[in-house]
Amino acid sequence: MKNYFLFGLALSLVLTSCKSTQELSATSAVSPMPSQHSSSTYWQQHVDYKMEIDMDVNTYQYDGKQNLVYTNNSPDVLDKVYYHLFFNAFQPGSDMDARLQSIEDPDRRMTNNLGTKENPIYESRISKLQPDEIGFIKVNGLKQDGKAVQYHTAGTILEVTLAHPIQPGERTTLDMDFKAQVPVQIRRSGRNSAEGVALSMAQWYPKLAEYDFEGWHADPYIGREFHGVWGDFDVKLTIDRNYIVGGTGYLQNPNQIGYGYETGTVNRPNTDKLTWHFVAPNVHDFTWAADPEYIHDTLQVENGPLLHFLYKNNPEIKENWKNLQPKTAGLMTYFSENLGKYPYEQYSVIQGGDGGMEYAMSTLITGERSFGSLVGVTAHELAHTWFQFLLATNESKHEWMDEGFTSYISEYAVDAVNNTPRENPIERAYQGYVYLAKSGKEKPQTTHSDRFETNFAYGIAAYNKGAVFLAQLGYVIGEDNLKKTLKQYYKDWAFKHPTPNDFIRVAEKVSGLHLGWYLTDWTQTTNTIDYAVKSIDNNTVNLERIGLMPMPLDLEVTYTDGTTEAFYIPLQMMRGEKPTTATIINDWSWAHPNYSFTTTKPVQSVVIDPKGFMADVDRSNNKK
């Protein structure tokens, strides 16, 4: 566990870490459907939610009415649908509880240690929840186009047999009544967090499961992350008048609410509860948090969204949260310039949750941190707006595209806003990956996120190895081509569900190089990179490939006269070369483990990959 927290924490960030004018502008900012050159056969489902929620802050229970309009854009006839009931995970005996008790290194936030630090004995916190502490979502009625349907709850999944099938291109309306209870804060969601936040409401409503070219994604909630259907949300939340709310969407009645949202004179109804009306266009989730002690600040980003900051009225953290605000504006600008413009008109940074977690137009982060940690976790979660929120990969299957890409870009963003550039901001991710590769516990990145044997292996594969995927891709195709690839990826695939192949095809089109080998070896196997300088014979250099994964090579040769020369050995299967000022020599075909070349002068020494951007698992043999 110690080494997991040292190397596998996502570069020190994981586990510590309107149909109004507004709506129309946000919806039209980036087309929700793919451009023709992305894929002529691509399709995705669409769902629009209307919900009315009545929250009792004394019992932590709420009644909900949900009207859902589902559009079947698939070529398939659907006779069933599935909903996620995430709060059901927080019950003794649930799948999440069982996994906590069987995995060798459970998440420490979700367990009590009955032993010692050296010899831990972990007890699932979920297993000890009392009836008034558990979470649940109970469906009391469900109709399709006015007709009752049959449904069955299986853990965190609601299985629904439709009254009539949904034909390709057809819409159907599903109306649901439900009752729910907010669990004690254990993971992401819950009530009364360790920092005293009353309500962190993530994954709190019956959420329609995604159906795509791979079929239904009705995975049980065991502890990993999410996949959702794009659509519009209209949510009316009725809650105690003293609670201040922040989260997804645009508040439609700000002058009936106040609390820093007002645009004019506040005319708050003289009632025990207030109804907050939010709309959120073109998102695949809706999250909120509420607390009677929240301070609510706002900051307008130049040529960007209005930022909202909601944090506890705690004198020990106020200064950090004030200082965070201009840093967040800088981060927003950095990501918009280097990935693609943020398409919505607001973003909320909210104290809540149990670490840091990204949601639609918002994040929940713990707030009692050092200032450096607060900036770091905000950078990471805000970067998730691009990787995975706007570029909505299936996090259960391709978590490395979500966490890894975010870890990569957020490290560069922190350097930029703090004006503290590092030669290789991803260096610690390389260290974490090499540690995992040598541990004997590595699984391919194609492993479903719930199927990793250990949290240790999952964390490093998702965060560190995922970050190295991008950093090393810059080594393979050139840094300028990597920057162009990230922007083109956003342009082609924002508001859609890209897969690993979609990303690598963008990189191929930008660079003109063949890259299927890179995606295959890095993500679908545990093959490692290990190249060595075998020998130097006067002006002949002999190299050796020891690891199974192929790579092109950058080399620096120092001659006996003290001069140096850079060489580049292309990988034959790339069918080209990256832009370089180095001397380009003959291709190296992967099947040949040995390679030799001759220089014009006697050689004193040779270094493979002098800048360290190749994830060679044994750098001791890279120099002779």
C-alpha positions, 0 to 999 in steps of 0.5 A: 500500500505504501508504494501504491500511494507513492507512485500510483496516486495520479501524480499526487492527485488521486485518492488525496486528492435553458432553453435560455440564451445560455442554453442555446449558446452552450448547446451550439458551441460544439456539435453533439453529432460527429463530423463526417470524417470521424465516422460515417456510421457513428451513432449515439443515444439521447435522453432528456431528463425532467426531475422534481425532487423534494429533499428532507434534510432531517431524514436525508430522504427525498421523493422524486418524479422523473420524466425521461424522453429516450431517443433510440438512434441505434439500428437495433430494436430495444425491448428492455432498458436498464437504469443505474441505482447507484445509492443501492451500493451503500448497503451491507451485502452489496457488491461494493461491500463484498468487493471491499471485503475481498480485495487485498488493498481496499480503499482506506476511505471506505474501511476501518483499520482494526489492526495496525499500520504495519499489519492492517485488518480492514473492515468495510464501513458499508458493512456496518451501516444501520438502516437509517445510514444506508443509501437506497433508491426505491422505484415506486412506479414506472410507465412507458408512454402511460403504460405500466412496465415490469421492472426488477431491482438487482443491486444497483441495476434496475432491469425494465421490460418495456410495454412495447419495443423502441424501434430505431429512430423512435422516441419513448417517454418513461415516467418514474416515481421514486424514493431515496435515502442519502447514505452516510458519506463513504465514497464520492456521495453522501451526507455529513462528510469528514469536513462537515459538508451536509450533502454531496449529491453525485450519482443520486438519481435513477440514471439510464444506462448507456447503449452503444455499438457494444450493447448495454453498459449496465455494470453494477456499481462496485467503486469505479467510474461512469458512462452516460447518455448525452442529453438535456436536464431540467431539475427542480430541487426543493430543499430547506431554505437555509441550504445553499446549493451548487452544481451542474447547470444554470439556475433559472430562478436566481432572484427567487434564491439569492445566495450569490446567484442573484442578478437583481433584487432578491424576492425569496418566498416566505416558505420553509423550503425553496425550489431551485430550478436548474437546466443543463444542456448537452451533458451526461450527468447532473450533480449537486451539493448543499450546505447551510454554511457555504460561502459562495463566490464567483469569478468571471473568466475573460472570454470564458465561463462564470466560475462558482466557488462554494466552500465551508465558512471555516476560517482555516481554509478561507484564504486558500479558497480565495487564492484558488479562484484566480488560479482556477481561471488560469487553469480554465484558460490553459485547457481551453487554449491547449485542448479546445474551448470550454463550451458551457457558461458556468463551472462550479468548484465545490467543497464536498465528496471524499477527495476529488471527482469530476462531474458535469460543469462542476467538481466536488473536492475536499477543501481542508488541504494545503494551497498547493494540493488545492490547486493540484486537485482542482487542476486535475478535476477541471481537466476531466471536463475535457477528458472524460466529460466532453470526450466521454470515453467509457471509464469502466473500460478505458479508464486510462484515457480518462485518468491518464490523459487528465493526469498528463495535461493537468501537470503541465497546466499547474506548471503554467499557472504557477510559472514553475516549468519542469523539464518533464512534468510527467517524470513521476508517472514514468517512475510509477509505471516502471514500478508497476511493470516490475511488480508482477501485478500489472494487468493490460489496460484493456482490463475492465476497471472492476476486474483488477486484482488490486487497487494498486495495479488499477491506480498506476495503470489508469493514472500513471501508465495512462499519462505516460501513453500521451507523454511517450506518444509525443516522443514517438510522433513529435511534441508539436504533432501531439499538441495538434492531435489533442486539439483535433481529438477534441474537435472531432470527438467532443460531445461523443463517446470516443474509443482508444482506436478513435484517438489513435486514428486522429494521431495517425492522421495528424502525424502521417504515421502508422501507430496501431502497434503503439496502441496494441503493445502499450494498452493491450499487453504488458510488454515492456520497452528495454533497449540497450547499448550492447557495444561500441567498436571504434565508430560502430555502435551495436544496439539490442532490443531486449523488451518485446515492445518496439520503439523508434530511438533517439540517440546521442553520440559523443565522439572521442574528439568531444563533439556530439551528434544526435541520431534518430532510428525510425521504427520500420512499422511506423512507415515514416519518421517524426519531425527531427533535426537529428541525423536519420539512419536506417529503419529498425525492423522489430523482428531483428533484436540487434541493430548496428550503425557506423558513424563518421568518427570514433565514438566515445559514448552513446545514450539511448533516449537522452531526454528520458521520454521513452518508458524504458524499464531498465535505463541502466543499459541505455548508456555505454 
